[in-house]
Amino acid sequence: MEKWLRYFETNARRVDLIPWDRDEALSVAERRSITKSIAIFQLGESSEGRNLVRFAKEWGERHREPLLVPVTRYFIREEQRHAALLERFMRAQKIPLIETNWTDRVFRVLRKRAGYELSISVLVVAEILALVYYPALREATTSPVLRAACDQIVEEERAHVRYQVERIRDARKRHSRWRAVLTHVGHRFLYAGTVLVVFPTHRHVLRRGGLGFRTFWRRAWEELDGAFTSEPARLGRRSPLASPKAG
């Protein structure tokens, strides 16, 4: 956990390189395609994380991981920073914020009643899909502000996914073989269901960003499989960002 504490402490001091002075009005087509979608993602990034901190405290005390709570607090602040970036862009573009959405409510209910392991398993589903969504959002706009914000969010979300996958792997090591298998299968079912919900909800952004359903489905599973099969990556280096191709 020490490496993650150092990572989050360092990243909390990063300089904001978003070119806010280059903000330009969106075209009518851009605004029509991204307004609802970006509002939903901004809402999802804005959780206060009280339940996650509580679960982390219980887990940390049970398994003697005293750094889990401070690392969790840093993680939540980073997610809130993503929400703040999107909110600032939306306010500048006069895109209304939303206070509730049914998909966000479902995820919050799952996390609220989950416990630590299930909570991070639900979270990583959203984080991995964000790695597909934000590059598509980047390609769906010519706004230098939104494109830079997407780059920063993707870079940090990749670190979040590595962190959460490590936590999930550690938790599953504590299970019996059969429980670990059932947990793995259940997680993939949750992911599949979420993928099927995300595409129609955000289809205008995804298609404008070059992702039809088949390409989106393939990339979503590539990200999931890559997250859980890759070796833990070194921290402190920037992740390469790949823009989606038409498909």
Backbone hydrogen bonds in HBPLUS format (Angstrom, degrees):
<---DONOR---> <-ACCEPTOR-->    atom                        ^
c    i                          cat <-CA-CA->   ^        H-A-AA   ^      H-
h    n   atom  resd res      DA  || num        DHA   H-A  angle D-A-AA Bond
n    s   type  num  typ     dist DA aas  dist angle  dist       angle   num
A0004-TRP N   A0001-MET O   3.09 MM   3  5.28 120.3  2.46  99.3 113.9     1
A0005-LEU N   A0001-MET O   2.97 MM   4  6.30 155.6  2.03 155.8 163.2     2
A0006-ARG N   A0002-GLU O   2.97 MM   4  6.25 162.7  2.00 152.3 156.5     3
A0007-TYR N   A0003-LYS O   2.91 MM   4  6.11 154.3  1.98 139.8 147.6     4
A0008-PHE N   A0004-TRP O   2.93 MM   4  6.09 177.1  1.93 154.7 154.7     5
A0009-GLU N   A0005-LEU O   2.95 MM   4  6.03 158.3  2.00 148.3 155.0     6
A0010-THR N   A0006-ARG O   2.95 MM   4  6.05 160.6  1.99 148.1 153.3     7
A0011-ASN N   A0007-TYR O   2.82 MM   4  6.04 166.4  1.84 157.2 161.6     8
A0012-ALA N   A0008-PHE O   2.95 MM   4  5.93 140.0  2.11 139.4 148.6     9
A0013-ARG N   A0010-THR O   3.05 MM   3  5.57 153.0  2.13 110.2 118.4    10
A0014-ARG N   A0011-ASN O   3.10 MM   3  5.13 167.1  2.12 108.1 110.9    11
A0020-TRP N   A0018-ILE O   2.87 MM   2  5.67 133.4  2.09 109.7  95.3    12
A0022-ARG N   A0019-PRO O   2.89 MM   3  5.57 163.9  1.92 122.3 127.8    13
A0023-ASP N   A0020-TRP O   3.28 MM   3  5.51 154.8  2.35 115.4 114.3    14
A0031-ARG N   A0027-SER O   2.95 MM   4  6.15 174.2  1.95 158.4 159.9    15
A0032-ARG N   A0028-VAL O   2.99 MM   4  6.12 161.4  2.03 147.3 152.6    16
A0033-SER N   A0029-ALA O   3.09 MM   4  6.23 152.8  2.17 144.8 151.5    17
A0034-ILE N   A0030-GLU O   3.02 MM   4  6.18 150.9  2.10 157.6 164.9    18
A0035-THR N   A0031-ARG O   3.09 MM   4  5.59 155.6  2.15 149.6 152.0    19
A0038-ILE N   A0034-ILE O   2.82 MM   4  5.72 177.3  1.82 166.9 167.8    20
A0039-ALA N   A0035-THR O   3.29 MM   4  6.31 152.2  2.37 142.0 149.4    21
A0040-ILE N   A0036-LYS O   3.19 MM   4  6.45 149.3  2.29 144.4 151.7    22
A0041-PHE N   A0037-SER O   3.12 MM   4  6.50 161.8  2.16 153.6 158.1    23
A0042-GLN N   A0038-ILE O   2.86 MM   4  5.99 155.3  1.92 145.3 152.7    24
A0043-LEU N   A0039-ALA O   3.06 MM   4  6.22 155.8  2.12 141.4 147.4    25
A0044-GLY N   A0040-ILE O   3.03 MM   4  6.30 156.3  2.09 145.3 151.9    26
A0045-GLU N   A0041-PHE O   3.03 MM   4  6.26 140.2  2.19 146.5 156.0    27
A0046-SER N   A0043-LEU O   3.13 MM   3  5.30 155.8  2.19 106.9 114.4    28
A0053-VAL N   A0049-GLY O   3.05 MM   4  6.28 159.2  2.09 155.0 159.9    29
A0054-ARG N   A0050-ARG O   3.02 MM   4  6.28 156.5  2.07 146.1 152.8    30
A0055-PHE N   A0051-ASN O   2.82 MM   4  6.10 163.3  1.85 154.2 158.4    31
A0056-ALA N   A0052-LEU O   2.83 MM   4  6.00 155.6  1.89 146.4 153.8    32
A0057-LYS N   A0053-VAL O   2.89 MM   4  6.11 151.0  1.97 146.8 154.3    33
A0058-GLU N   A0054-ARG O   3.07 MM   4  6.38 162.8  2.10 151.3 155.0    34
A0059-TRP N   A0055-PHE O   2.88 MM   4  6.10 164.9  1.90 152.6 157.1    35
A0060-GLY N   A0056-ALA O   2.76 MM   4  5.77 162.1  1.80 146.5 152.5    36
A0061-GLU N   A0057-LYS O   2.98 MM   4  6.10 157.0  2.03 147.2 152.7    37
A0062-ARG N   A0058-GLU O   3.03 MM   4  6.17 157.0  2.08 144.3 151.0    38
A0063-HIS N   A0059-TRP O   2.87 MM   4  6.02 156.0  1.93 155.3 161.2    39
A0064-ARG N   A0060-GLY O   2.83 MM   4  5.37 102.9  2.44 134.9 146.7    40
A0065-GLU N   A0060-GLY O   2.79 MM   5  4.36 161.5  1.82 127.8 134.3    41
A0068-LEU N   A0065-GLU O   3.14 MM   3  5.71 166.4  2.16 120.1 124.4    42
A0071-VAL N   A0067-LEU O   3.06 MM   4  6.17 164.4  2.09 155.8 160.7    43
A0072-THR N   A0068-LEU O   2.88 MM   4  5.97 155.2  1.94 145.5 152.9    44
A0073-ARG N   A0069-VAL O   2.93 MM   4  6.20 156.0  1.98 155.1 161.4    45
A0074-TYR N   A0070-PRO O   3.06 MM   4  6.33 156.0  2.12 146.8 152.6    46
A0075-PHE N   A0071-VAL O   2.93 MM   4  6.19 159.1  1.97 150.8 156.8    47
A0076-ILE N   A0072-THR O   2.95 MM   4  6.22 161.4  1.99 152.4 156.4    48
A0077-ARG N   A0073-ARG O   3.03 MM   4  6.26 159.1  2.08 146.9 152.5    49
A0078-GLU N   A0074-TYR O   3.00 MM   4  6.27 148.8  2.10 148.2 156.6    50
A0079-GLU N   A0075-PHE O   3.07 MM   4  6.45 153.3  2.15 149.1 156.1    51
A0080-GLN N   A0076-ILE O   2.91 MM   4  6.22 156.1  1.97 150.4 157.5    52
A0081-ARG N   A0077-ARG O   2.86 MM   4  6.13 137.3  2.04 138.6 150.4    53
A0082-HIS N   A0078-GLU O   3.13 MM   4  6.50 144.7  2.26 141.3 149.7    54
A0082-HIS N   A0079-GLU O   3.10 MM   3  5.14 121.8  2.45  94.6 108.8    55
A0083-ALA N   A0079-GLU O   3.10 MM   4  6.52 155.6  2.16 146.3 152.6    56
A0084-ALA N   A0080-GLN O   2.90 MM   4  6.19 148.6  2.00 142.5 151.3    57
A0085-LEU N   A0081-ARG O   2.93 MM   4  6.20 152.2  2.01 146.8 153.5    58
A0086-LEU N   A0082-HIS O   3.05 MM   4  6.36 168.2  2.07 156.0 158.1    59
A0087-GLU N   A0083-ALA O   2.83 MM   4  6.00 155.9  1.89 145.8 153.6    60
A0088-ARG N   A0084-ALA O   2.90 MM   4  6.04 162.1  1.94 147.7 151.9    61
A0089-PHE N   A0085-LEU O   3.13 MM   4  6.39 162.7  2.16 148.9 153.3    62
A0090-MET N   A0086-LEU O   2.83 MM   4  6.04 164.3  1.85 153.6 158.4    63
A0091-ARG N   A0087-GLU O   2.85 MM   4  6.04 163.6  1.88 156.7 160.1    64
A0092-ALA N   A0088-ARG O   3.08 MM   4  6.23 156.6  2.14 144.5 150.8    65
A0093-GLN N   A0089-PHE O   3.01 MM   4  6.26 143.7  2.15 145.6 155.9    66
A0094-LYS N   A0090-MET O   2.84 MM   4  5.83 101.1  2.47 135.3 154.4    67
A0095-ILE N   A0090-MET O   2.75 MM   5  4.77 169.5  1.76 145.0 145.8    68
A0094-LYS N   A0091-ARG O   3.15 MM   3  4.78 155.8  2.21  94.8 101.9    69
A0105-ARG N   A0101-ASN O   2.92 MM   4  6.19 155.9  1.98 156.4 164.2    70
A0106-VAL N   A0102-TRP O   3.02 MM   4  6.25 155.3  2.08 146.0 151.6    71
A0107-PHE N   A0103-THR O   3.13 MM   4  6.41 165.7  2.16 150.4 153.2    72
A0108-ARG N   A0104-ASP O   2.96 MM   4  6.14 157.0  2.01 148.6 155.4    73
A0109-VAL N   A0105-ARG O   2.93 MM   4  6.11 156.4  1.98 149.8 155.8    74
A0110-LEU N   A0106-VAL O   2.99 MM   4  6.23 163.7  2.02 152.5 156.9    75
A0111-ARG N   A0107-PHE O   2.99 MM   4  6.20 162.2  2.02 148.1 152.7    76
A0112-LYS N   A0108-ARG O   2.85 MM   4  5.91 152.3  1.93 144.5 152.7    77
A0113-ARG N   A0109-VAL O   3.20 MM   4  6.32 150.3  2.29 149.4 154.3    78
A0114-ALA N   A0111-ARG O   3.37 MM   3  5.02 167.6  2.39 101.4 104.2    79
A0119-SER N   A0115-GLY O   2.94 MM   4  5.83 149.3  2.03 147.8 157.7    80
A0120-ILE N   A0116-TYR O   3.02 MM   4  6.29 162.5  2.05 160.0 161.8    81
A0121-SER N   A0117-GLU O   3.04 MM   4  6.22 143.6  2.18 140.8 151.8    82
A0122-VAL N   A0118-LEU O   2.88 MM   4  6.13 150.4  1.97 149.6 155.9    83
A0123-LEU N   A0119-SER O   2.96 MM   4  6.19 158.9  2.00 144.3 150.8    84
A0124-VAL N   A0120-ILE O   2.92 MM   4  6.00 158.3  1.97 143.2 147.7    85
A0125-VAL N   A0122-VAL O   3.21 MM   3  5.37 132.1  2.45  99.5 111.9    86
A0127-GLU N   A0123-LEU O   2.96 MM   4  6.27 157.8  2.01 151.0 158.3    87
A0128-ILE N   A0124-VAL O   2.89 MM   4  5.91 161.4  1.92 145.3 149.1    88
A0129-LEU N   A0125-VAL O   3.17 MM   4  6.36 162.5  2.20 146.0 150.8    89
A0130-ALA N   A0126-ALA O   2.97 MM   4  6.15 137.0  2.16 138.6 150.6    90
A0131-LEU N   A0128-ILE O   3.03 MM   3  5.26 137.3  2.22 100.9 112.6    91
A0132-VAL N   A0129-LEU O   3.04 MM   3  5.26 150.1  2.13 103.3 112.5    92
A0133-TYR N   A0129-LEU O   2.91 MM   4  6.19 159.8  1.95 150.7 157.3    93
A0134-TYR N   A0130-ALA O   2.98 MM   4  5.79 167.1  2.00 145.8 148.3    94
A0136-ALA N   A0133-TYR O   2.97 MM   3  5.23 117.7  2.37 103.1 119.1    95
A0137-LEU N   A0133-TYR O   2.84 MM   4  6.17 154.5  1.91 154.4 163.1    96
A0138-ARG N   A0134-TYR O   2.86 MM   4  6.04 154.1  1.93 147.2 154.3    97
A0139-GLU N   A0135-PRO O   3.09 MM   4  6.36 150.8  2.17 140.7 147.3    98
A0140-ALA N   A0136-ALA O   2.96 MM   4  6.13 123.2  2.29 138.2 153.9    99
A0140-ALA N   A0137-LEU O   3.08 MM   3  4.92 137.1  2.27  93.5 106.2   100
A0147-ARG N   A0143-SER O   2.99 MM   4  6.09 162.7  2.02 153.9 159.4   101
A0148-ALA N   A0144-PRO O   3.07 MM   4  6.03 156.8  2.12 134.9 141.1   102
A0149-ALA N   A0145-VAL O   2.94 MM   4  6.15 155.6  2.00 148.4 155.9   103
A0150-CYS N   A0146-LEU O   2.90 MM   4  6.09 157.9  1.95 148.1 153.7   104
A0151-ASP N   A0147-ARG O   3.04 MM   4  6.32 154.9  2.11 144.5 151.1   105
A0152-GLN N   A0148-ALA O   3.05 MM   4  6.33 162.8  2.08 150.7 154.3   106
A0153-ILE N   A0149-ALA O   2.93 MM   4  6.13 165.0  1.95 153.6 158.0   107
A0154-VAL N   A0150-CYS O   2.92 MM   4  6.03 167.1  1.94 153.3 156.7   108
A0155-GLU N   A0151-ASP O   3.06 MM   4  6.21 163.8  2.09 148.8 153.4   109
A0156-GLU N   A0152-GLN O   3.10 MM   4  6.35 161.4  2.13 150.3 154.6   110
A0157-GLU N   A0153-ILE O   2.77 MM   4  5.93 152.1  1.84 151.3 160.5   111
A0158-ARG N   A0154-VAL O   2.98 MM   4  6.14 149.3  2.07 150.8 156.8   112
A0160-HIS N   A0156-GLU O   2.97 MM   4  6.31 153.1  2.04 144.8 153.1   113
A0161-VAL N   A0157-GLU O   2.85 MM   4  6.11 157.1  1.90 151.6 156.4   114
A0162-ARG N   A0158-ARG O   3.12 MM   4  6.39 161.6  2.15 144.9 149.4   115
A0163-TYR N   A0159-ALA O   2.96 MM   4  6.20 160.7  2.00 151.2 156.5   116
A0164-GLN N   A0160-HIS O   2.87 MM   4  6.11 168.5  1.88 157.1 159.7   117
A0165-VAL N   A0161-VAL O   2.85 MM   4  5.95 161.6  1.89 154.3 159.4   118
A0166-GLU N   A0162-ARG O   3.09 MM   4  6.24 154.7  2.16 143.4 149.8   119
A0167-ARG N   A0163-TYR O   3.09 MM   4  6.44 152.0  2.17 145.1 153.0   120
A0168-ILE N   A0164-GLN O   2.87 MM   4  6.15 157.6  1.92 151.5 157.6   121
A0169-ARG N   A0165-VAL O   2.87 MM   4  6.03 164.3  1.89 151.8 156.1   122
A0170-ASP N   A0166-GLU O   2.99 MM   4  6.14 158.5  2.04 144.1 150.1   123
A0171-ALA N   A0167-ARG O   2.96 MM   4  6.21 154.9  2.03 145.6 152.5   124
A0172-ARG N   A0168-ILE O   2.91 MM   4  6.14 158.6  1.95 153.3 158.7   125
A0173-LYS N   A0169-ARG O   3.11 MM   4  6.33 138.4  2.29 143.6 153.6   126
A0174-ARG N   A0171-ALA O   3.10 MM   3  5.56 152.1  2.18 108.9 117.1   127
A0175-HIS N   A0172-ARG O   3.06 MM   3  5.27 164.8  2.08 109.5 114.3   128
A0180-ALA N   A0176-SER O   2.94 MM   4  6.12 157.4  1.99 153.2 159.8   129
A0181-VAL N   A0177-ARG O   3.01 MM   4  6.29 153.2  2.08 146.1 153.2   130
A0182-LEU N   A0178-TRP O   2.94 MM   4  6.17 166.8  1.96 151.7 154.8   131
A0183-THR N   A0179-ARG O   2.86 MM   4  5.98 156.0  1.92 146.9 153.9   132
A0184-HIS N   A0180-ALA O   2.95 MM   4  6.12 155.5  2.01 144.0 150.6   133
A0185-VAL N   A0181-VAL O   2.95 MM   4  6.23 163.0  1.98 154.9 158.8   134
A0186-GLY N   A0182-LEU O   2.87 MM   4  5.99 162.9  1.90 148.1 153.4   135
A0187-HIS N   A0183-THR O   2.95 MM   4  6.08 150.5  2.03 143.9 151.8   136
A0188-ARG N   A0184-HIS O   3.15 MM   4  6.44 151.5  2.23 145.5 152.3   137
A0189-PHE N   A0185-VAL O   3.03 MM   4  6.36 149.4  2.13 148.1 156.7   138
A0190-LEU N   A0186-GLY O   2.99 MM   4  6.25 158.6  2.04 147.7 153.3   139
A0191-TYR N   A0187-HIS O   2.96 MM   4  6.18 155.4  2.02 143.6 150.7   140
A0192-ALA N   A0188-ARG O   2.87 MM   4  6.06 161.6  1.91 146.2 150.9   141
A0193-GLY N   A0189-PHE O   2.97 MM   4  6.18 165.8  2.00 152.8 156.1   142
A0194-THR N   A0190-LEU O   3.00 MM   4  6.21 153.1  2.07 145.0 152.6   143
A0195-VAL N   A0191-TYR O   2.88 MM   4  6.15 159.4  1.92 155.4 160.8   144
A0196-LEU N   A0192-ALA O   3.07 MM   4  6.32 158.0  2.12 149.5 154.9   145
A0197-VAL N   A0193-GLY O   3.13 MM   4  6.38 133.0  2.36 136.9 149.0   146
A0197-VAL N   A0194-THR O   3.08 MM   3  5.05 130.4  2.34  95.1 108.7   147
A0198-VAL N   A0194-THR O   2.82 MM   4  6.01 161.4  1.85 157.8 162.9   148
A0199-PHE N   A0195-VAL O   3.27 MM   4  6.39 166.4  2.29 153.6 154.4   149
A0201-THR N   A0197-VAL O   3.37 MM   4  6.42 158.2  2.42 149.0 155.3   150
A0202-HIS N   A0198-VAL O   2.92 MM   4  5.95 151.9  2.00 156.3 162.4   151
A0203-ARG N   A0199-PHE O   2.74 MM   4  5.14  96.2  2.45 150.3 166.0   152
A0206-LEU N   A0202-HIS O   3.03 MM   4  6.22 174.0  2.03 160.6 162.6   153
A0207-ARG N   A0203-ARG O   2.81 MM   4  5.78 166.5  1.83 148.3 152.3   154
A0208-ARG N   A0204-HIS O   3.06 MM   4  6.02 154.9  2.12 136.0 143.7   155
A0209-GLY N   A0205-VAL O   2.80 MM   4  5.93 139.1  1.97 144.6 156.6   156
A0211-LEU N   A0206-LEU O   2.72 MM   5  5.09 162.4  1.75 151.2 146.4   157
A0210-GLY N   A0207-ARG O   3.06 MM   3  5.04 161.7  2.09 102.8 107.4   158
A0247-GLY N   A0210-GLY O   3.08 MM  37  6.24 123.5  2.41 140.0 154.5   159
A0216-PHE N   A0212-GLY O   2.89 MM   4  6.03 165.0  1.91 159.1 164.1   160
A0217-TRP N   A0213-PHE O   2.78 MM   4  5.95 167.6  1.79 159.4 162.6   161
A0218-ARG N   A0214-ARG O   2.98 MM   4  6.14 163.5  2.00 146.8 151.3   162
A0219-ARG N   A0215-THR O   2.91 MM   4  6.07 169.0  1.92 153.8 157.0   163
A0220-ALA N   A0216-PHE O   2.87 MM   4  5.96 153.9  1.94 150.1 157.8   164
A0221-TRP N   A0217-TRP O   3.17 MM   4  6.43 159.7  2.22 148.7 152.6   165
A0222-GLU N   A0218-ARG O   2.92 MM   4  6.15 149.7  2.01 147.4 157.1   166
A0223-GLU N   A0219-ARG O   2.93 MM   4  6.10 157.0  1.98 147.8 152.6   167
A0224-LEU N   A0220-ALA O   3.11 MM   4  6.39 157.9  2.16 143.0 149.0   168
A0225-ASP N   A0221-TRP O   2.89 MM   4  5.97 175.1  1.89 152.3 153.9   169
A0226-GLY N   A0222-GLU O   2.85 MM   4  5.81 154.4  1.92 141.1 149.4   170
A0227-ALA N   A0223-GLU O   2.93 MM   4  6.01 150.1  2.02 142.4 150.0   171
A0228-PHE N   A0224-LEU O   3.17 MM   4  6.46 152.0  2.26 150.5 156.9   172
A0229-THR N   A0225-ASP O   2.96 MM   4  5.93 125.6  2.27 143.9 156.6   173
A0230-SER N   A0226-GLY O   3.10 MM   4  5.64 144.7  2.23 138.5 143.1   174
